[in-house]
Amino acid sequence: MREDIPQYLREQLLAQYGEADAERIARGYEAKRRVTLRVNRLRSTPEAVRAALEAAGIAVTGVPWSEDALILEGVREDAVTALPLYERGEVYLQNLSSMIPPLFLGAQPGENLLDMAAAPGGKTTQIAALTGGKAMITACERNSARAERMKHNLAVQGAAGVTVMNIDARQLDDLFAFDRILLDAPCSGSGTVQLGEKTKARFGREYLEKNVKTQAALLDKALRLLKPGHEMIYSTCSVLDQENGQQIARAVKKAGAEVVPLDLSAFEGMPTLPVSVPGTLCVCPDENYEGFFVAKLRRKAKKK
């Protein structure tokens, strides 16, 4: 593996995956990721967005698992942000992997939903679009500046029915009860590394252990806030099992939860990695995808 991958991260990848899959991840770190975006159906349609992009000379390809997900060829993000459709909130710049958790959440109009670590709002606005703006969404963000930025993004995207709470979701009262919860947990970002970026210097044992502790506390809180018999999504932009499968296994053992196997039939061809918990998903980074983990949990119903 390349020497410019931080030593501690190299050690973790090799210990978890072995040489072959660790090398696949390293190649993903080297790849120059294409710009991808999501069509915002609260403002536009895939057909209209495709037409506008092509009129601007931007080549577009789709993915088999979502009409709203588009890959742009040969451009950088500033080519999109300069377009009127971006200013009007018709699209949201978002990595393909980041679009997957809301799809598996399965939110429905009229439901009461919680997005526990919501800023900058990509997944929140996606959930709003998937429910036609007819779900009641509580979006938590503990950093006040990021919370204000999220409010701006929600307004641009036309995401009605979202209440932003400037609070650490761990501090929510346990009297709250939600139909569905998305916990896109703070993590090491081991799936998003692009070699040469300063973020790679953050990897170390203490940093990983700090994230693992935060994730466990948030996941425990999520399962307390989730209505019995209802489902939540836990996701990270990490490929490390300490932050992923091990968190799920611990929650299943401790919190009266069960894994709901993900139906991956629509995602054929997506680059994936081995997982320690069957029914979960770990995406391997490449030129289109960031490394990402997704699991669905159901809080067991109370025995009568």
C-alpha positions in Angstrom: 0.0 0.0 0.0 1.1 3.6 -0.7 3.3 5.1 2.0 1.2 8.3 2.0 -1.7 6.5 3.5 -1.4 7.2 7.3 0.4 4.3 9.0 -2.4 3.6 11.6 -5.0 3.5 8.8 -2.9 1.2 6.7 -2.5 -1.1 9.7 -6.3 -1.1 10.4 -7.1 -1.8 6.7 -4.7 -4.7 6.4 -5.7 -6.3 9.7 -9.4 -6.1 8.8 -9.5 -6.8 5.1 -6.2 -8.5 4.1 -3.9 -7.4 1.3 -6.3 -7.7 -1.7 -9.3 -5.7 -0.3 -7.0 -3.2 1.4 -5.3 -2.6 -2.0 -8.8 -2.0 -3.5 -9.5 0.6 -0.9 -6.1 2.2 -1.5 -6.9 2.4 -5.2 -10.1 4.1 -4.3 -8.1 6.7 -2.2 -6.0 7.4 -5.3 -9.0 7.8 -7.7 -10.1 11.3 -8.7 -13.8 11.2 -7.9 -16.3 12.3 -10.4 -18.8 15.0 -9.5 -22.2 13.5 -8.6 -25.5 15.2 -7.8 -29.0 14.4 -6.7 -32.1 15.8 -8.5 -34.4 17.6 -6.0 -37.9 16.5 -6.9 -39.3 19.3 -4.7 -38.0 21.7 -7.3 -37.6 19.8 -10.6 -37.5 16.5 -12.4 -34.7 14.2 -13.6 -35.7 14.9 -17.2 -35.6 18.7 -16.7 -32.2 18.6 -14.9 -30.7 16.3 -17.5 -31.8 18.7 -20.3 -30.4 21.7 -18.5 -27.1 20.0 -17.8 -26.7 18.8 -21.4 -27.7 22.3 -22.7 -24.8 23.6 -20.6 -22.5 21.1 -22.3 -22.2 18.8 -19.3 -22.3 15.1 -20.1 -24.5 13.1 -17.7 -24.8 9.4 -16.9 -27.2 7.7 -14.5 -27.0 4.9 -12.0 -29.4 1.9 -12.0 -30.6 2.3 -8.5 -32.0 5.9 -8.6 -33.3 8.2 -11.4 -32.4 11.1 -9.2 -28.6 10.2 -8.9 -26.5 11.6 -11.8 -22.8 11.3 -12.6 -21.2 14.2 -14.4 -18.3 13.7 -16.8 -15.2 15.8 -17.1 -16.3 18.7 -14.9 -15.7 20.0 -11.3 -18.3 21.3 -8.9 -17.9 24.9 -9.9 -19.4 24.0 -13.3 -22.6 23.1 -11.4 -22.7 25.9 -8.8 -22.5 28.4 -11.7 -25.8 27.2 -13.2 -29.2 28.7 -12.4 -30.6 25.3 -11.6 -28.2 25.1 -8.7 -29.2 28.5 -7.4 -32.8 27.5 -7.6 -32.2 24.4 -5.5 -33.1 21.9 -8.3 -30.1 19.8 -7.6 -27.9 19.0 -4.5 -24.2 18.2 -4.9 -23.9 14.8 -3.1 -21.7 11.7 -3.4 -23.6 8.6 -4.6 -22.8 6.7 -1.4 -24.4 9.5 0.7 -27.6 9.1 -1.1 -28.0 5.4 -0.1 -29.0 5.7 3.6 -32.2 7.8 3.0 -33.3 5.3 0.3 -33.1 2.4 2.8 -34.8 4.5 5.5 -38.1 4.1 3.7 -39.7 7.3 5.1 -43.4 7.8 4.4 -45.5 11.0 4.3 -47.1 11.8 7.6 -44.4 10.1 9.7 -42.4 11.7 12.5 -38.7 11.4 11.6 -35.4 12.3 13.3 -32.1 13.0 11.5 -29.6 13.0 14.4 -26.5 14.5 12.9 -28.0 16.4 10.0 -25.7 19.2 8.8 -25.2 20.3 6.1 -28.6 18.8 5.2 -28.0 16.6 2.2 -29.8 13.5 3.6 -32.4 15.7 5.4 -33.4 17.3 2.1 -33.3 14.0 0.4 -35.8 12.5 2.9 -38.0 15.6 2.5 -38.0 15.0 -1.3 -38.7 11.3 -1.0 -41.7 12.1 1.1 -42.9 14.9 -1.1 -42.3 17.4 1.8 -45.1 15.7 3.8 -43.1 14.1 6.6 -42.4 15.9 9.9 -38.6 15.9 10.2 -36.5 17.0 13.2 -32.9 17.7 12.2 -30.3 18.0 14.9 -26.9 19.8 14.7 -24.9 20.8 17.7 -22.7 23.3 15.9 -24.5 26.6 15.6 -22.8 27.8 12.4 -23.5 24.4 10.7 -27.1 24.6 11.9 -27.5 28.0 10.3 -26.0 26.7 7.1 -28.4 23.8 7.1 -31.3 26.1 7.5 -30.1 27.9 4.4 -29.8 24.7 2.4 -33.3 23.6 3.5 -34.8 26.8 2.4 -33.1 26.7 -1.0 -34.2 23.1 -1.5 -37.7 23.9 -0.5 -37.7 21.3 2.3 -40.8 22.2 4.3 -41.7 20.4 7.4 -38.2 20.3 8.8 -37.5 21.6 12.3 -33.8 22.4 13.0 -32.6 21.9 16.5 -29.3 23.4 17.5 -28.5 20.6 19.9 -26.4 17.5 20.3 -28.8 14.7 19.7 -27.5 12.8 22.7 -29.2 15.5 24.8 -32.7 15.0 23.4 -35.2 14.0 26.1 -36.1 10.3 26.1 -39.7 11.3 26.1 -39.5 11.9 22.3 -40.6 9.0 20.1 -40.0 8.8 16.4 -41.4 6.6 13.6 -38.0 6.4 11.9 -34.5 7.7 12.6 -31.5 8.3 10.5 -28.1 8.3 12.3 -25.4 9.2 9.9 -22.9 9.2 12.7 -19.7 11.3 13.1 -16.8 9.1 12.1 -13.2 8.9 11.1 -14.0 9.5 7.4 -11.8 6.5 6.5 -14.0 6.0 3.4 -13.6 9.5 2.1 -9.8 9.8 2.0 -8.3 11.2 -1.2 -4.5 11.1 -1.2 -2.8 14.4 -0.8 -5.6 16.0 1.2 -4.8 17.3 4.7 -7.7 15.3 6.3 -5.6 12.1 6.1 -3.4 13.4 8.9 -6.3 13.1 11.4 -6.0 9.3 11.5 -4.7 7.9 14.7 -5.8 5.6 17.6 -7.1 8.3 19.8 -9.1 9.9 17.0 -10.7 6.6 16.1 -11.5 5.7 19.7 -13.1 9.1 20.3 -15.4 8.6 17.3 -16.3 5.1 18.4 -17.3 6.4 21.8 -19.5 9.1 20.2 -21.1 6.7 17.8 -22.0 4.2 20.6 -23.7 7.0 22.6 -25.6 8.3 19.7 -26.8 4.8 18.6 -27.9 4.0 22.2 -29.9 7.2 22.2 -31.4 6.5 18.8 -32.7 3.2 19.9 -34.3 4.8 23.0 -36.0 7.4 20.9 -37.2 5.0 18.2 -40.7 3.6 18.7 -40.8 -0.1 19.5 -41.2 -2.2 16.3 -40.0 0.7 14.2 -36.8 1.0 12.1 -33.7 3.2 11.8 -30.7 3.5 9.6 -27.1 3.7 11.0 -24.5 4.9 8.6 -20.9 6.2 8.5 -18.5 7.3 5.8 -16.0 4.8 7.2 -14.8 1.4 6.1 -13.5 0.4 9.5 -15.4 -2.3 11.4 -14.9 -0.7 14.8 -17.2 2.1 13.6 -19.5 -0.1 11.6 -20.2 -3.8 12.2 -18.9 -3.8 15.8 -21.3 -0.9 16.6 -24.2 -2.8 15.2 -23.3 -6.0 17.0 -23.0 -4.2 20.3 -26.3 -2.4 19.8 -28.1 -5.7 19.0 -26.7 -7.3 22.1 -27.2 -4.3 24.5 -30.3 -2.4 23.3 -32.9 -4.9 22.3 -32.5 -4.3 18.5 -32.4 -6.6 15.5 -30.7 -6.2 12.1 -33.1 -5.8 9.2 -31.2 -7.2 6.2 -30.8 -4.7 3.4 -32.2 -5.6 0.0 -29.2 -5.0 -2.3 -30.8 -6.4 -5.5 -31.1 -2.9 -7.0 -27.5 -2.1 -6.3 -25.9 -4.7 -8.6 -22.5 -3.6 -9.8 -21.8 -1.3 -6.8 -18.3 -1.9 -5.4 -18.6 -3.5 -2.0 -16.5 -4.8 0.8 -16.9 -7.7 3.2 -19.0 -7.0 6.3 -18.9 -8.6 9.7 -22.6 -8.4 10.2 -24.7 -10.1 7.5 -27.4 -7.9 6.0 -25.4 -4.7 6.2 -23.6 -2.9 3.4 -20.0 -1.5 3.1 -19.2 0.4 -0.1 -15.7 0.4 -1.4 -14.3 3.8 -2.5 -13.7 4.3 -6.2 -14.0 7.0 -8.8 -17.8 7.3 -8.2 -18.3 6.2 -4.6 -17.0 7.1 -1.2 -16.4 4.4 1.2 -19.7 4.1 3.2 -21.4 1.7 5.7 -25.2 1.3 6.0 -27.2 -0.9 8.4 -30.9 -1.0 9.2 -32.0 -1.8 12.8 -35.4 -2.5 14.2 -36.2 -1.8 17.9 -37.8 -5.0 19.2 -41.5 -4.5 20.1 -42.3 -4.8 23.8 -43.6 -8.2 24.9 -47.3 -8.1 25.9 
